Amino acid sequence: MSTPDQSFTDLADSPAPVPGCAVVLLSQRLGAVLPAPAAPLVRAAAEVYAAADVPSAMRAALGARPAPEPDELLDEAARHPVVLVTGCATELAAAALHAAGAPLLGTPEPAGAALLEAVAVMDRLRSPGGCPWDAEQTHESLRQYLIEETYELLEAIEDDDRRALREELGDVLLQVLFHSRVATEDTADPFTVDDVAEDLVAKLTGRHPHVFDEDDPKVRDAASQQRRWEELKQEEKQRESALDGVATKQPAIALAAKLAQRAARAGFPADLLPDGDSAGEVLFAVAALAKQAGEDPEGELRAVSRRFAEQVRAAERAAREAGVDPATMGAQGWRRFWPTES
């Protein structure tokens, strides 16, 4: 018998496995799913074994017995085909059989398989025995975090920070998973993360008929696709106004630009935009005209604001280095230490 710390070199004299032997590695994310190449080997094997981490239902369906010690398994594999199913390639019996020459058959994971793990983690955090803070959250209490994470993602994009971009995308994804998990507990109208994903798939395929169904003669380029998207959305939602669906709680500059864009798509003339002298009317007109010119006024203003903040901090640093207190340096001090454009 082998012991847990036995080296595989101790089994070097064991005969090589006969053809038809294999180690089948289950995906931790996909669960009880056999890779396709393993099916004929399982059917033809003289014996199928399962490691302790294989789900009992799958063990029963395969008629699998508990995996023996590595030396026993190798001796049997030298006489007739055996298949070992495991969830861990480094499990002793699996590693020994594979090291002796039996192929390792893994389950290919499709793109997005890690999302299953993320959903499972979120479910555990929210369930009894999970995280007390997570269990107390509601859609309302989570609103602030969605806004914060969205702006942190915007900042990562503006900074072209790839590491931060990856992290912040995960934080925004967490908000989707969190809200979807909370929604399952609603007694009046529950839905799941799968319902959310299915609705998204239906929307994307329905609004891209030239891609998923048949060629749409109305779509020739990106601009015509955008117009077609709006047409299909209007038909789908049966909206009464061109402005229906615009989120009115978004930042004011972005809201003004979106309202002007939606109105323009309905043929609204630019000469009817607000043209008063108040600060609000001037800001609205500037945002509207910028959007109609193909610019992003919210992004442009954010960029100017961030550049201004950097200049203020640079002037404060320069003042301190010169022994001047920025809080008391006055207008002349600001002009003296204000960074010059390079």
LOVO-972330 format. One line per 10 residues: number of its first residue (from 0); their letters; for each residue x, y, z of C-alpha. Coordinates in Angstrom, 3 decimals, decimal comma. Layout:
BEGIN
NUM = A = X:Y:Z ~ ...;
This chain:
BEGIN
0 = MSTPDQSFTD = 0,000:0,000:0,000 ~ 1,116:3,531:-0,665 ~ 1,147:6,221:1,957 ~ 0,032:9,863:1,477 ~ 3,636:11,064:1,266 ~ 4,806:8,287:-1,036 ~ 6,789:9,512:-4,034 ~ 5,676:8,435:-7,505 ~ 9,264:7,364:-8,110 ~ 8,546:4,514:-5,689;
10 = LADSPAPVPG = 6,074:3,216:-8,301 ~ 8,507:3,446:-11,201 ~ 8,653:-0,335:-11,588 ~ 4,874:-0,617:-12,010 ~ 3,763:-1,787:-15,464 ~ 2,443:0,874:-17,850 ~ -1,359:1,129:-18,135 ~ -2,989:-0,796:-20,973 ~ -4,774:1,155:-23,745 ~ -8,142:2,470:-22,669;
20 = CAVVLLSQRL = -7,047:3,709:-19,267 ~ -7,556:7,370:-18,475 ~ -7,834:9,996:-15,775 ~ -10,975:12,113:-16,235 ~ -10,671:15,543:-14,639 ~ -13,970:17,233:-13,794 ~ -14,283:21,012:-13,984 ~ -14,764:22,593:-10,587 ~ -16,972:25,203:-12,234 ~ -19,094:22,984:-14,468;
30 = GAVLPAPAAP = -19,583:20,215:-11,928 ~ -20,698:16,738:-13,000 ~ -19,963:17,115:-16,704 ~ -17,833:14,484:-18,444 ~ -15,613:15,542:-21,363 ~ -16,864:13,994:-24,608 ~ -13,692:11,902:-25,266 ~ -14,183:10,213:-21,892 ~ -17,595:8,725:-22,688 ~ -16,406:5,771:-24,850;
40 = LVRAAAEVYA = -13,592:5,025:-22,409 ~ -16,011:4,938:-19,480 ~ -18,314:2,569:-21,382 ~ -15,447:0,235:-22,352 ~ -13,572:0,264:-19,053 ~ -13,369:-2,879:-16,981 ~ -13,638:-0,711:-13,896 ~ -14,524:2,927:-13,228 ~ -13,233:4,534:-10,059 ~ -14,108:7,852:-8,495;
50 = AADVPSAMRA = -12,057:10,005:-6,166 ~ -13,608:11,232:-2,933 ~ -14,363:14,677:-4,407 ~ -16,680:13,317:-7,123 ~ -20,372:14,085:-6,384 ~ -22,278:11,064:-5,091 ~ -24,935:11,366:-7,816 ~ -22,288:11,167:-10,539 ~ -20,531:8,329:-8,752 ~ -23,784:6,371:-8,727;
60 = ALGARPAPEP = -24,603:7,181:-12,364 ~ -21,198:5,871:-13,460 ~ -21,353:2,837:-11,218 ~ -17,974:3,954:-9,921 ~ -16,168:2,482:-6,946 ~ -13,920:4,413:-4,527 ~ -10,427:4,891:-5,921 ~ -7,875:2,402:-4,536 ~ -4,355:3,213:-3,438 ~ -2,014:4,296:-6,283;
70 = DELLDEAARH = -0,025:1,048:-6,390 ~ -3,179:-1,065:-6,513 ~ -4,642:1,136:-9,226 ~ -1,502:0,843:-11,361 ~ -1,401:-2,933:-10,979 ~ -5,011:-3,193:-12,138 ~ -4,468:-0,707:-14,985 ~ -1,710:-2,951:-16,300 ~ -4,195:-5,828:-16,652 ~ -7,283:-4,139:-18,125;
80 = PVVLVTGCAT = -8,679:-0,658:-18,908 ~ -9,614:1,424:-15,889 ~ -10,902:4,986:-15,735 ~ -10,448:7,232:-12,723 ~ -12,778:10,230:-12,375 ~ -11,541:13,024:-10,131 ~ -11,927:16,717:-9,479 ~ -8,240:17,210:-8,727 ~ -5,378:16,216:-11,009 ~ -2,943:16,167:-8,072;
90 = ELAAAALHAA = -4,979:13,636:-6,087 ~ -2,582:10,749:-5,388 ~ -4,224:8,006:-7,424 ~ -4,962:10,346:-10,338 ~ -1,468:11,769:-10,404 ~ 0,091:8,295:-10,227 ~ -2,036:6,912:-13,070 ~ -1,361:9,933:-15,257 ~ 2,376:9,859:-14,469 ~ 2,440:6,208:-15,544;
100 = GAPLLGTPEP = 1,137:7,131:-18,988 ~ -2,656:7,300:-18,824 ~ -3,999:10,410:-20,615 ~ -5,583:13,219:-18,619 ~ -8,941:14,204:-20,114 ~ -10,201:17,583:-18,947 ~ -13,560:19,240:-19,527 ~ -13,129:22,293:-21,783 ~ -14,677:25,341:-20,160 ~ -16,547:27,721:-22,477;
110 = AGAALLEAVA = -15,906:31,448:-22,357 ~ -17,715:32,831:-19,341 ~ -17,407:29,667:-17,242 ~ -15,832:31,676:-14,427 ~ -19,108:33,602:-14,152 ~ -20,677:30,434:-12,732 ~ -18,162:30,538:-9,910 ~ -18,846:34,226:-9,320 ~ -22,594:33,531:-9,085 ~ -21,953:30,678:-6,635;
120 = VMDRLRSPGG = -19,755:32,877:-4,433 ~ -22,380:35,632:-4,390 ~ -25,056:33,102:-3,478 ~ -22,976:31,803:-0,576 ~ -22,283:35,298:0,732 ~ -25,984:36,124:0,697 ~ -27,213:32,801:2,128 ~ -27,505:31,786:5,813 ~ -24,036:31,246:7,233 ~ -22,558:33,722:4,768;
130 = CPWDAEQTHE = -21,669:37,373:5,286 ~ -23,966:39,282:7,724 ~ -23,381:42,586:5,908 ~ -24,206:41,107:2,508 ~ -27,353:39,524:3,939 ~ -28,673:42,915:5,081 ~ -28,325:44,755:1,767 ~ -31,251:45,826:-0,403 ~ -31,549:47,302:-3,889 ~ -31,850:50,712:-2,234;
140 = SLRQYLIEET = -28,813:50,339:0,045 ~ -26,654:49,155:-2,853 ~ -27,397:52,176:-5,066 ~ -24,472:54,240:-3,757 ~ -21,990:51,462:-4,520 ~ -23,230:51,075:-8,082 ~ -22,669:54,788:-8,666 ~ -19,243:54,756:-7,005 ~ -18,037:51,686:-8,889 ~ -19,281:53,089:-12,194;
150 = YELLEAIEDD = -17,298:56,290:-11,724 ~ -14,211:54,349:-10,663 ~ -14,540:52,346:-13,884 ~ -14,818:55,585:-15,871 ~ -11,663:56,867:-14,209 ~ -9,771:53,683:-15,088 ~ -10,842:54,107:-18,716 ~ -9,812:57,766:-18,749 ~ -6,424:56,896:-17,210 ~ -5,932:54,007:-19,635;
160 = DRRALREELG = -5,053:51,902:-16,571 ~ -5,453:48,271:-17,682 ~ -5,024:46,772:-14,230 ~ -7,560:49,144:-12,702 ~ -9,902:48,598:-15,659 ~ -9,942:44,858:-15,031 ~ -10,548:45,336:-11,314 ~ -13,280:47,938:-11,723 ~ -15,104:45,840:-14,324 ~ -15,204:43,122:-11,678;
170 = DVLLQVLFHS = -16,632:45,564:-9,143 ~ -19,377:46,611:-11,571 ~ -20,078:42,940:-12,303 ~ -20,409:42,388:-8,552 ~ -23,212:44,933:-8,497 ~ -25,084:43,015:-11,217 ~ -24,626:39,726:-9,347 ~ -25,574:41,309:-6,017 ~ -28,777:42,930:-7,281 ~ -29,739:39,754:-9,129;
180 = RVATEDTADP = -29,255:37,691:-5,966 ~ -31,320:40,128:-3,896 ~ -34,044:39,962:-6,551 ~ -34,495:36,211:-6,045 ~ -35,859:36,912:-2,559 ~ -38,608:39,278:-3,702 ~ -41,898:37,607:-2,854 ~ -43,967:39,652:-5,312 ~ -41,814:39,553:-8,454 ~ -38,657:37,462:-8,056;
190 = FTVDDVAEDL = -36,138:36,924:-10,829 ~ -32,676:35,391:-11,070 ~ -29,347:36,212:-12,680 ~ -30,281:33,753:-15,440 ~ -33,432:35,777:-16,144 ~ -31,261:38,886:-16,408 ~ -28,897:37,150:-18,828 ~ -31,744:35,719:-20,919 ~ -33,357:39,140:-21,265 ~ -30,024:40,576:-22,373;
200 = VAKLTGRHPH = -29,516:37,837:-24,958 ~ -33,033:38,401:-26,310 ~ -32,386:42,148:-26,549 ~ -29,032:41,791:-28,298 ~ -30,230:39,226:-30,822 ~ -33,515:41,043:-31,434 ~ -31,794:44,339:-32,148 ~ -29,177:42,802:-34,438 ~ -31,323:40,953:-36,987 ~ -28,639:41,477:-39,651;
210 = VFDEDDPKVR = -26,265:39,398:-37,493 ~ -28,406:36,711:-35,863 ~ -31,317:36,280:-38,262 ~ -31,103:37,568:-41,818 ~ -29,513:40,494:-43,586 ~ -31,139:43,774:-42,702 ~ -31,008:46,124:-45,702 ~ -31,343:49,082:-43,359 ~ -27,963:48,396:-41,795 ~ -24,938:49,414:-43,859;
220 = DAASQQRRWE = -22,489:50,832:-41,310 ~ -22,146:51,809:-37,647 ~ -24,269:54,966:-38,057 ~ -27,151:53,145:-39,745 ~ -26,902:50,388:-37,145 ~ -27,370:52,964:-34,388 ~ -30,458:54,359:-36,097 ~ -31,800:50,844:-36,642 ~ -31,205:50,054:-32,969 ~ -33,347:53,016:-31,967;
230 = ELKQEEKQRE = -36,080:52,022:-34,433 ~ -36,222:48,483:-33,107 ~ -36,176:49,716:-29,526 ~ -39,059:52,077:-30,269 ~ -41,061:49,228:-31,807 ~ -40,202:46,860:-28,968 ~ -41,051:49,188:-26,096 ~ -43,912:51,031:-27,845 ~ -42,829:54,333:-26,355 ~ -45,022:57,399:-26,689;
240 = SALDGVATKQ = -42,172:59,916:-26,647 ~ -38,710:60,062:-28,139 ~ -37,520:60,896:-24,627 ~ -39,029:57,846:-22,918 ~ -36,366:55,749:-21,256 ~ -33,861:58,559:-20,679 ~ -32,512:58,248:-17,121 ~ -33,225:61,633:-15,544 ~ -30,984:60,990:-12,523 ~ -27,759:60,969:-14,545;
250 = PAIALAAKLA = -25,359:63,948:-14,264 ~ -26,897:67,144:-15,600 ~ -24,496:67,672:-18,508 ~ -24,943:64,063:-19,628 ~ -28,718:64,389:-19,219 ~ -28,868:67,540:-21,351 ~ -26,787:65,883:-24,059 ~ -28,923:62,727:-24,050 ~ -32,201:64,658:-24,219 ~ -30,922:66,734:-27,141;
260 = QRAARAGFPA = -29,657:63,625:-28,931 ~ -32,963:61,788:-28,545 ~ -34,940:64,836:-29,681 ~ -32,662:65,324:-32,702 ~ -33,254:61,733:-33,808 ~ -36,960:62,589:-33,916 ~ -36,264:65,574:-36,194 ~ -36,170:68,244:-33,485 ~ -34,612:71,467:-34,916 ~ -31,578:72,965:-33,183;
270 = DLLPDGDSAG = -33,095:76,476:-33,222 ~ -35,671:75,391:-30,620 ~ -33,023:74,488:-28,041 ~ -33,021:76,705:-24,910 ~ -31,310:79,977:-25,781 ~ -31,698:82,062:-22,634 ~ -28,921:83,794:-20,695 ~ -29,186:81,871:-17,436 ~ -26,340:79,550:-16,480 ~ -28,585:76,509:-16,853;
280 = EVLFAVAALA = -29,825:77,487:-20,316 ~ -26,300:78,248:-21,541 ~ -24,968:74,957:-20,183 ~ -27,844:73,036:-21,746 ~ -27,296:74,633:-25,136 ~ -23,544:73,979:-25,052 ~ -24,068:70,328:-24,052 ~ -26,774:69,825:-26,688 ~ -24,793:71,350:-29,537 ~ -21,661:69,414:-28,546;
290 = KQAGEDPEGE = -23,599:66,129:-28,569 ~ -25,152:66,895:-31,945 ~ -21,632:67,576:-33,232 ~ -20,632:64,057:-32,241 ~ -18,770:65,014:-29,067 ~ -19,208:63,765:-25,501 ~ -19,762:66,868:-23,346 ~ -19,817:64,886:-20,100 ~ -16,508:63,247:-20,907 ~ -15,007:66,492:-22,166;
300 = LRAVSRRFAE = -16,022:68,342:-18,999 ~ -14,700:65,526:-16,814 ~ -11,364:65,662:-18,636 ~ -11,095:69,443:-18,148 ~ -12,116:69,084:-14,490 ~ -9,515:66,418:-13,815 ~ -6,826:68,453:-15,571 ~ -7,789:71,485:-13,464 ~ -7,567:69,391:-10,272 ~ -4,078:68,213:-11,258;
310 = QVRAAERAAR = -2,995:71,814:-11,893 ~ -4,316:72,941:-8,501 ~ -2,420:70,174:-6,724 ~ 0,732:70,940:-8,717 ~ 0,567:74,612:-7,685 ~ 0,044:73,638:-4,044 ~ 3,064:71,328:-4,150 ~ 5,188:74,031:-5,745 ~ 4,131:76,523:-3,075 ~ 5,018:74,152:-0,232;
320 = EAGVDPATMG = 8,398:73,434:-1,808 ~ 9,004:77,204:-1,807 ~ 8,014:77,452:1,862 ~ 4,651:79,084:1,137 ~ 1,401:77,950:2,726 ~ -1,114:77,359:-0,132 ~ -4,020:78,258:2,167 ~ -2,761:81,818:2,634 ~ -0,857:82,578:-0,584 ~ -3,709:84,546:-2,189;
330 = AQGWRRFWPT = -4,338:85,268:-5,865 ~ -0,807:86,401:-6,590 ~ 0,593:83,249:-5,035 ~ -1,665:81,088:-7,178 ~ -0,509:82,920:-10,295 ~ 3,105:82,573:-9,234 ~ 2,980:78,805:-8,712 ~ 0,427:77,923:-11,383 ~ 1,957:75,309:-13,730 ~ 2,632:76,492:-17,249;
340 = ES = 1,321:74,515:-20,195 ~ 4,036:72,332:-21,717;
